[in-house]
Amino acid sequence: MKIEDVLNKTCLIGLSYINTNGDLLKQAQYAGTVIKVDAEEGMTVKLMAIDPTKTETPNFHIPPSLEAWFIAPKGHYKNAEHHIDIVDPDYFVTWDIVKKKDDTEEGQQEWWEWHPQSQAPRVN
């Protein structure tokens, strides 16, 4: 698969935020359509409307690695907490976002690294 292959494809994105000790801080899910790809800058995903009263939806940027992309099984995926409702997405995208430094002072830059999950997510 090439990076251009995901352009205009739908995806369900799963993110796991992990602290420096390896403990899970939180998880998040997003869904949308890839609207731009760049081998250096990454991919831009136009998110689905989280709030149905708003007409403008944000873009979300993810790294250009295809290691985190898996063909999604057909199905209807809903997650009320994250306002996800998508039918038959093309891909699942899964990343661990790892905090690199614990002692960041208030107002200072925090450092995080994105690591692609290498195993396809399981669907229950």
N, C-alpha and C positions, 0 to 999 in steps of 0.2 A: 504494500500500500504506500502511496505517496501522499504528501501533505495536501496536494491539490484535490485528492480524492474525497476529502471531507467537506469541501466547499459546498454550501447549500444543503448540507445534510443536517438532520435533527439529532440532538444528543441529550442524554440525561447525565449530568455531571455530579459526581459524588466526591466531596472533599472531607478529609479527616485532618484536624488540626492537632498537632502533637507537641508537648513541651520537651524541654531538654532532657528530662528523665525518661522519655518514651511513653509518658502517660497521655491518654486521649483527653484533649481539652474540650472539643466539641466537633460536631459533624454538621455539614450543610449539603443541601441538594439544590441544583438549578437545572433548568431545561430550556433549550432554545435551538436556534438554527445558526450554523456557522456562516458568517457573512464575509469573512476576510481571512486569508491565510498568508503567512510569511515565514519562511524557513528560519529567519533570525529573530523576528519580533514576536512570533507566536500566532495564535488563532484568536479571532474575535467572534464571540457568540452573541447574537441578539437574543436576549432572554425573553421567555414567554411572559405575558402580563401577570405579574404577581398580584396586583390590585386591579380588579376588573373595572374600577371607576377611572383608572388612569389610561390615557391613550398612548403615552410615551413609555417605552420600556428601555431599561439600561442595557448597555453592552457589557460583556464580561470577557476578560482576557486570560488565556491560559497558555502555558509554554508550548513550543512547537513539537515536542516529542510525541510520536505516535505510539510509544510503548504503553501509554495509558488508555488507548482506544480499543474497545472490544465490540464486535458486532452484537447488537442487542436482540434477544429473543422477542418475537412478536408478543404484544400484550398491551394492557392498559395499566399505566403506572401512575399511582396517586400517592401523594404525601401531603396531608392537610397542614401539618406543621410548617412545611416549606412552600406551601401553595403550588404544588406540582400536580399537573393533570395532563399527561401526554399519552397518546396512543401510537404504538408501533414506532418508537424512535429508531433511528438507524444505528446509533452507537451508544454504549455506556462509556463514560470517561471517568477514571478514578485516580485521584491524587492524594498523597500524604503531604501535608504542609508542616514542616518541622521547624520549630523555633530553635535558633542557634545560640542564643545568649539569654541568660536569666536576669542578669543584673543591669538591665537597661533603666537609666534614670528617666524620670518624668520629662516628656518633651523630646527625648532622644530617639534616634532611628532604631527600630527593632529589625532584626535580621531573621528572615525565614527562608528556607530552601524548599523547593517543590520536588518531590520524588514520585515518579509514576509507580502506581501499584502494578505489579507484574502478573498478577493472577486475575482472571476474569471474575467479576462479582457474581455471587450466587443470587438467584431469584427464588423467593419463597412463594 
